Amino acid sequence: MPRSSFPRTEHDTLIASAVAGLPARQQPEWPDVSRLTAVQTELASAPPLVTYESVRALRGLLARAAAGEFCVLQAGDCAEDPAECVAEAVARKAEMLDVLSDIVRTGAGRPVIRVGRIAGQFVKPRSQNEEMYEGTALPVFRGPMVNGPEPTPEARRPDPSRVLAGYRAARRAVRAIDTLGRGEGAADATRVWTSHEALLLDYEVPMVRRRPGGGSYLATTHWPWIGERTRQVDGAHVRLLAEVENPVACKVGPATTVEEIRALCATLDPLRTPGRLTLVARFGAGRVGALAPLVREVRRAGYPVLWLCDPMHGNGERTADGLKTRRLDAIMSEIRQFVEIVSEGGGVCAGLHLESSPYDIAECDGAGYTPVPGPGYTTLCDPRLNLLQAVAATAYWRLPALEAAA
C-alpha cells in the first residue's frame, strides 16, 4: 500500500519525505487513522532506544568481520513476546547467545559478534491478509505491535496503541541488557546488540534521529534488516534503510536475480563501505544452489558485503496436525551448503541467523523433539529451534580452513 505522509519533525523530515509516497508492502490497514497520527507524533519525540555512538561501534565491528576478524551469531524469537522484555527472560536469551556463540567461535576460529532478534522484533510479514478460523475470515496476525494472536475479530483488529506498547517493551528489553552489563559500555566480546526487521514504517520512520554533525540513524535498533517480501529497490523499506547510517541487512532468497542483487547493493551500499551491508540468505536446503551466482556477482561488482545464513525460512513444512515446523536435518544441510557456496564464490562467510528460543519447546522436528499441539508449541508465528536443537545446528558452522586442519 502507498504511504502518503508521516509526521514532520526536526528529526525525521528528510527521511519522511524520501519515504512518503513510495510503495510499501506488508503494512496494516489501521482503522483509527487519527490515533495512528497521535502515536507517530509521540514516537517522534520519544527517547531513542539506541545511540548513534553504539550504531557506529557495531558498524565498525562488522567492518572488521568483513575483513575476517569476527563472525556473527544473530538469534532469537520469530515474533518477540513483549511480556518477555523483562530481566529474567532477557538474561535467558543472552545466555543462549553465549552458548551458540561459543560454538560458532570454535567452528570459525575467530571471536563472535552476538546479536539478538530482540528489543523490537514485534512485527511479521505474512503471505495472506486473512486466514480462516472455524469458518470465519479474520485479519492475519501481524505481530504484537499490530494486533493480537487470539483468533477473534477484536484481537485481530490493528490497534495503533500497540505501537507505543511495543516501543515501551523494547525500551524495557534494552534496559535489561544494560542492567546485565551486556549493553552500553560492555566489551566487544560480551556485548549483546539489538536487531529486528524494520517492517512497520509507522514505527520506524518517526524513530529516525539526527546525529551530531548531520546525517540520520534509525534509533529503534542497532541493526535493522529488510525482509524477503519488502526488498523492492523502488520501495519504501529499501529507501528508508538507504537513508540511515546504521549497518543494514537484507534477506534474499531463491527468487532473487543477479540484476536485483546488484541493484540492492548499489542502493544500500553505494560507496562499497565494509560493515555497511549484510546479505542474509534464506533459500532452503533444496534450493540453496541458486545462491552461487549471487555470491559471484556481488564479489565481481566489488561490494564488501557480509553473508549470513538463515537456514530457517526456506525449510518450512506442515505437520499432520497442521502446525508449521522445520526439520533440523534440513537446517543442518542448508548451513553446510551455504558455507561451501559462499566460500567457493569468494564471499565473506560471516555467520548464522537463527530463530531460536532458550526454552524447552518442541516446534521444530529433530534431536528427539516432535512438534505437537500443546504447551511445547508456543511460538507467536513461525517455529523456533530450542536450545538443544540450536546447538546441534550451530555445530554445522565450520569454515573450510578449520575443516582442512581438522
Disulfide bonds with the S-S distance in Angstrom:
none
